[in-house]
């Protein structure tokens, strides 16, 4: 037979375990948030690099067309 003291101790243990689990979940949520922020920053850098590369490719294409036009005209 469970006494009131034992029941209270079981309840206290359960509450403590629930609090620890809540802390762990909160910590994991913080980790996910930080990772998502760094992923977003990396994605922005990739987009910026891709944009720069597209501009360079466009410039190269224009210069190549001009060069080929000069070769054909000669």
DRENTOR-804825 format. One record per residue (C-alpha): x, y, z; residue in one letter; chain. Coordinates in steps of 0.2 Angstrom, whole numbers, plus 5000, padded with zeros to 4 digits. Example, Ala and Ser with C-alpha at 12.3 -4.5 7.8 and 13.67 -1.06 7.14 Angstrom:
# DRENTOR-804825
+------+------+------+------+-----+
!    x !    y !    z ! type ! mol !
+------+------+------+------+-----+
! 5062 ! 4978 ! 5039 !    a !   A !
! 5068 ! 4995 ! 5036 !    s !   A !
+------+------+------+------+-----+
//
This chain:
# DRENTOR-804825
+------+------+------+------+-----+
!    x !    y !    z ! type ! mol !
+------+------+------+------+-----+
! 5000 ! 5000 ! 5000 !    x !   A !
! 5007 ! 5017 ! 4995 !    x !   A !
! 5007 ! 5030 ! 5009 !    x !   A !
! 5004 ! 5048 ! 5006 !    x !   A !
! 5023 ! 5051 ! 5008 !    x !   A !
! 5027 ! 5039 ! 4995 !    x !   A !
! 5014 ! 5045 ! 4984 !    x !   A !
! 5020 ! 5063 ! 4986 !    x !   A !
! 5038 ! 5057 ! 4983 !    x !   A !
! 5033 ! 5049 ! 4967 !    x !   A !
! 5023 ! 5064 ! 4961 !    x !   A !
! 5039 ! 5075 ! 4965 !    x !   A !
! 5050 ! 5063 ! 4955 !    x !   A !
! 5038 ! 5064 ! 4941 !    x !   A !
! 5037 ! 5083 ! 4941 !    x !   A !
! 5056 ! 5083 ! 4942 !    x !   A !
! 5057 ! 5072 ! 4927 !    x !   A !
! 5045 ! 5082 ! 4917 !    x !   A !
! 5054 ! 5098 ! 4921 !    x !   A !
! 5071 ! 5090 ! 4915 !    x !   A !
! 5062 ! 5084 ! 4899 !    x !   A !
! 5055 ! 5101 ! 4896 !    x !   A !
! 5073 ! 5109 ! 4898 !    x !   A !
! 5080 ! 5096 ! 4886 !    x !   A !
! 5066 ! 5100 ! 4873 !    x !   A !
! 5069 ! 5119 ! 4876 !    x !   A !
! 5088 ! 5117 ! 4873 !    x !   A !
! 5085 ! 5107 ! 4857 !    x !   A !
! 5073 ! 5121 ! 4851 !    x !   A !
! 5087 ! 5133 ! 4854 !    x !   A !
! 5099 ! 5122 ! 4844 !    x !   A !
! 5087 ! 5121 ! 4829 !    x !   A !
! 5084 ! 5140 ! 4829 !    x !   A !
! 5103 ! 5143 ! 4829 !    x !   A !
! 5106 ! 5130 ! 4815 !    x !   A !
! 5092 ! 5138 ! 4805 !    x !   A !
! 5099 ! 5155 ! 4807 !    x !   A !
! 5116 ! 5149 ! 4801 !    x !   A !
! 5109 ! 5139 ! 4787 !    x !   A !
! 5099 ! 5155 ! 4781 !    x !   A !
! 5115 ! 5165 ! 4782 !    x !   A !
! 5124 ! 5152 ! 4771 !    x !   A !
! 5110 ! 5152 ! 4759 !    x !   A !
! 5111 ! 5171 ! 4757 !    x !   A !
! 5130 ! 5169 ! 4754 !    x !   A !
! 5127 ! 5156 ! 4741 !    x !   A !
! 5114 ! 5167 ! 4732 !    x !   A !
! 5126 ! 5182 ! 4733 !    x !   A !
! 5140 ! 5171 ! 4725 !    x !   A !
! 5128 ! 5164 ! 4712 !    x !   A !
! 5122 ! 5182 ! 4707 !    x !   A !
! 5140 ! 5188 ! 4706 !    x !   A !
! 5145 ! 5173 ! 4695 !    x !   A !
! 5130 ! 5176 ! 4683 !    x !   A !
! 5136 ! 5194 ! 4681 !    x !   A !
! 5153 ! 5188 ! 4677 !    x !   A !
! 5147 ! 5175 ! 4665 !    x !   A !
! 5136 ! 5189 ! 4656 !    x !   A !
! 5151 ! 5200 ! 4655 !    x !   A !
! 5162 ! 5186 ! 4648 !    x !   A !
! 5148 ! 5181 ! 4635 !    x !   A !
! 5148 ! 5199 ! 4629 !    x !   A !
! 5166 ! 5200 ! 4628 !    x !   A !
! 5167 ! 5184 ! 4619 !    x !   A !
! 5154 ! 5189 ! 4606 !    x !   A !
! 5163 ! 5205 ! 4603 !    x !   A !
! 5180 ! 5196 ! 4601 !    x !   A !
! 5172 ! 5183 ! 4588 !    x !   A !
! 5164 ! 5198 ! 4579 !    x !   A !
! 5181 ! 5205 ! 4577 !    x !   A !
! 5189 ! 5189 ! 4571 !    x !   A !
! 5175 ! 5186 ! 4558 !    x !   A !
! 5177 ! 5204 ! 4552 !    x !   A !
! 5196 ! 5202 ! 4549 !    x !   A !
+------+------+------+------+-----+
//
